[in-house]
């Protein structure tokens, strides 16, 4: 699998990473087997968060990567605090909270450093300078190697670009969500900040799930995009997953594309796909985007 540099850091990541949120905490052996096999097949970027399964996801990931911890890039996130009664979580983006929360993640992950620590959300009203101070302090202390942002809000992203040394921005990006192309990916590439892609398969709609409206696209528009994808896939002798992944990876700003799996079968399909990544030509991209209108960020700024 191809490796890519993450932003302006020394971190090198596999172009396809494992989004660990989909792993089942009540099937820990299967989840650990998935992580082990993913690493053996060349996946070196693993992403989790303290929010997932109230910390259980971090625990499973941490236990699973012990034998190869130094050979991977391990990412987690901070900023959401579960309520004591478990009814939900609240946004918590203060310097003191971030410095405190990292200790819990380090403990659950069974490591003394996190390679990429990401703010898990954010608004323009947040104390951004204070948040940056927290990340810079943790970096100086050696508890994190780099920090980033998980957000689809252009104004928030631009604020962090002007006030911090973020390495990456995690955002939803796929053939059904090309909003990053219209407003933010060019700026990130210019600044040397990598996109960590999530949602590359659009909840499975691009490969095998029933057609349904997606974002501002009607079901008819979604069907049209999926037909374009299927037509190109057939023409070049690849399946939809390979072409969908290859499309987002063709964006120079992308560092890695996360795919979530919850079964060994899904992992096998991902491993098969990663071995067949292709370089899409401009004419290939024209086929994929023929008759497709652009989308822009509206409610999330």
TASUL-V866435 format. One record per residue. N is the residue number from 0. NEAR is the number of other C-alpha atoms within 8 Angstrom. Layout:
# TASUL-V866435
n=N near=NEAR
n=N near=NEAR
This chain:
# TASUL-V866435
n=0 near=8
n=1 near=5
n=2 near=8
n=3 near=10
n=4 near=11
n=5 near=14
n=6 near=10
n=7 near=8
n=8 near=8
n=9 near=6
n=10 near=8
n=11 near=9
n=12 near=15
n=13 near=14
n=14 near=12
n=15 near=11
n=16 near=15
n=17 near=13
n=18 near=13
n=19 near=12
n=20 near=10
n=21 near=8
n=22 near=11
n=23 near=8
n=24 near=10
n=25 near=4
n=26 near=7
n=27 near=9
n=28 near=6
n=29 near=9
n=30 near=14
n=31 near=12
n=32 near=9
n=33 near=11
n=34 near=11
n=35 near=10
n=36 near=8
n=37 near=12
n=38 near=9
n=39 near=7
n=40 near=7
n=41 near=8
n=42 near=13
n=43 near=11
n=44 near=13
n=45 near=13
n=46 near=13
n=47 near=14
n=48 near=13
n=49 near=14
n=50 near=11
n=51 near=11
n=52 near=8
n=53 near=8
n=54 near=12
n=55 near=10
n=56 near=16
n=57 near=15
n=58 near=11
n=59 near=13
n=60 near=13
n=61 near=12
n=62 near=10
n=63 near=11
n=64 near=10
n=65 near=8
n=66 near=5
n=67 near=7
n=68 near=7
n=69 near=4
n=70 near=6
n=71 near=10
n=72 near=12
n=73 near=10
n=74 near=14
n=75 near=14
n=76 near=12
n=77 near=14
n=78 near=12
n=79 near=12
n=80 near=9
n=81 near=11
n=82 near=9
n=83 near=5
n=84 near=4
n=85 near=7
n=86 near=7
n=87 near=6
n=88 near=9
n=89 near=8
n=90 near=7
n=91 near=8
n=92 near=12
n=93 near=9
n=94 near=10
n=95 near=7
n=96 near=10
n=97 near=14
n=98 near=10
n=99 near=8
n=100 near=9
n=101 near=9
n=102 near=8
n=103 near=8
n=104 near=12
n=105 near=12
n=106 near=9
n=107 near=11
n=108 near=12
n=109 near=10
n=110 near=8
n=111 near=7
n=112 near=9
n=113 near=13
n=114 near=11
n=115 near=13
n=116 near=14
n=117 near=12
n=118 near=12
n=119 near=11
n=120 near=8
n=121 near=9
n=122 near=7
n=123 near=8
n=124 near=4
n=125 near=7
n=126 near=8
n=127 near=10
n=128 near=7
n=129 near=9
n=130 near=12
n=131 near=10
n=132 near=9
n=133 near=12
n=134 near=11
n=135 near=8
n=136 near=8
n=137 near=11
n=138 near=11
n=139 near=7
n=140 near=7
n=141 near=8
n=142 near=10
n=143 near=14
n=144 near=11
n=145 near=11
n=146 near=14
n=147 near=13
n=148 near=13
n=149 near=11
n=150 near=12
n=151 near=10
n=152 near=10
n=153 near=11
n=154 near=8
n=155 near=12
n=156 near=12
n=157 near=8
n=158 near=10
n=159 near=11
n=160 near=10
n=161 near=6
n=162 near=9
n=163 near=7
n=164 near=7
n=165 near=12
n=166 near=14
n=167 near=13
n=168 near=14
n=169 near=13
n=170 near=11
n=171 near=10
n=172 near=14
n=173 near=13
n=174 near=11
n=175 near=9
n=176 near=11
n=177 near=11
n=178 near=11
n=179 near=9
n=180 near=8
n=181 near=10
n=182 near=10
n=183 near=9
n=184 near=11
n=185 near=9
n=186 near=8
n=187 near=12
n=188 near=11
n=189 near=7
n=190 near=7
n=191 near=10
n=192 near=15
n=193 near=14
n=194 near=14
n=195 near=13
n=196 near=14
n=197 near=12
n=198 near=11
n=199 near=15
n=200 near=13
n=201 near=11
n=202 near=7
n=203 near=8
n=204 near=11
n=205 near=13
n=206 near=8
n=207 near=6
n=208 near=8
n=209 near=5
n=210 near=8
n=211 near=8
n=212 near=10
n=213 near=9
n=214 near=5
n=215 near=6
n=216 near=9
n=217 near=9
n=218 near=10
n=219 near=8
n=220 near=9
n=221 near=14
n=222 near=9
n=223 near=9
n=224 near=13
n=225 near=9
n=226 near=8
n=227 near=12
n=228 near=14
n=229 near=10
n=230 near=8
n=231 near=11
n=232 near=12
n=233 near=9
n=234 near=7
n=235 near=6
n=236 near=6
n=237 near=9
n=238 near=9
n=239 near=11
n=240 near=10
n=241 near=13
n=242 near=13
n=243 near=14
n=244 near=12
n=245 near=12
n=246 near=12
n=247 near=13
n=248 near=12
n=249 near=9
n=250 near=7
n=251 near=7
n=252 near=12
n=253 near=13
n=254 near=16
n=255 near=14
n=256 near=15
n=257 near=14
n=258 near=13
n=259 near=10
n=260 near=12
n=261 near=10
n=262 near=10
n=263 near=9
n=264 near=6
n=265 near=9
n=266 near=12
n=267 near=8
n=268 near=8
n=269 near=9
n=270 near=10
n=271 near=8
n=272 near=10
n=273 near=10
n=274 near=7
n=275 near=7
n=276 near=10
n=277 near=7
n=278 near=6
n=279 near=9
n=280 near=6
n=281 near=6
n=282 near=6
n=283 near=9
n=284 near=10
n=285 near=8
n=286 near=10
n=287 near=10
n=288 near=9
n=289 near=7
n=290 near=4
n=291 near=8
n=292 near=4
n=293 near=7
n=294 near=9
n=295 near=7
n=296 near=9
n=297 near=5
n=298 near=4
n=299 near=7
n=300 near=9
